Amino acid sequence: MTIDVGRVRADTPGCEHVVHLNNAGSSLPPRQVTEAVVDHLRLEERVGGYEAAAAALDRSERTYDAVAELVGADRDEIALVENATRAWDMAFYSLPWKPGDRILTSRAEYASNAIAFLQIARRHDVRVEVVPDDETGALSVEALRDMIDERVKLIAVTHVPTQGGLVNPAAEIGAVAREAGVTFLLDACQSVGQLRVDVREIGCDLLSATGRKFLRGPRGTGFLYCSRRILDRLEPPFLDLHAATWTSADSYEVRGDARRFENWEGYVAGKIGLGVAADYALSLGLDAIEERVTGLAETLRGRLAALPGVTVHDQGARRCGIVTFTVDGHDSRDVAARLSASKVNVSVSAASSARWDFEARALPSLVRASVHYYNTEEDLDRLCEALPSR
Ligand SMILES: Cc1ncc(COP(=O)(O)O)c(C=O)c1O
């Protein structure tokens, strides 16, 4: 199966207005997603929010099936939440931390994850340890294996970092975690929707992702996968009457499925739109998506590297749709502003979003161009042509 680029562009009204290379920020949604969201909002307008939710129950329930299919899980292992951070936090803060526990993580980790590690480290006297990289810049699986002992409570790794094209070896990390019996939490926020991500192949216990990035869903949506293997051992940091049942005056019972990580009130239109986005990705085929996205990104890296004064900074033997670069003599924010004036959307990655990595590599802020399957080689030309002179 290959992507019919004409068709997916016809499904994407935004393609007529901009060259959108900010899919790692928030993608252009296909019209099917926008229509599903707007249709539900219109229904709420006509009949009332609760009544609309009841009438659309099949559609919102379909989202659990679509998301489960997308990542190779079962529907009762999926919680739908507001974003990837909330999904990740609900998993992370559910673990029963005690002094001396160790967390093994990667250098490329996202800021919000690192901040949460540091908070738990302070609160419970837990140790946070960054696993060294291999020679390609990915987490070294060998080093990880050497660091395992009985005090390791969690392996928490970002699959694709916010600041570059690297793909960490999730399945190899999963194999180490399984062998050692250590819980493995994968931040797949930037990988779901652009790569094939299968929780059983990877062997993770927990996986967090967002709707609006490569999955092309609505903003304000995300999900958590929690394996049935460990669900019963995790009591969420917050409970409400959806996550648990108040069974007697002084008792409650936590839900038996992953919805224990949700709360009652939610963005129903967004939830429906997320399911439509997952179904859209499934209809194109995850392998076909990955092939096109990684191919376009490699083409862009090649074109940028050939330009004098432009440096590409992506690491890893396996790389994805995120391309980061700098232009000699120009601050990356100015480069992004200039591209924006030419209707080319990119973003800027700065140390504040991944400090361990930026400091270790002594990186300045980076221009981040993130491609999707609906982008074309002409889009890449437009980017290269709009760069400032060096
Ligand atoms: C690697 C990574 N993890 C987590 C997040 C947070 O996602 P969200 O904004 O949906 O909470 C991001 C956002 O950029 C990210 O790049």
The ligand as an ORCA input file, in Angstrom:
! r2SCAN-3c Opt
* xyz 0 1
  C       8.238     13.863     23.374
  C       7.040     14.601     23.904
  N       6.396     14.141     24.972
  C       5.317     14.764     25.491
  C       4.837     15.921     24.918
  C       3.646     16.589     25.531
  O       2.504     16.389     24.753
  P       1.170     17.177     25.081
  O       1.439     18.611     24.768
  O       0.112     16.559     24.221
  O       0.884     16.992     26.525
  C       5.470     16.459     23.798
  C       4.977     17.708     23.195
  O       5.612     18.345     22.410
  C       6.609     15.782     23.269
  O       7.249     16.245     22.189
*
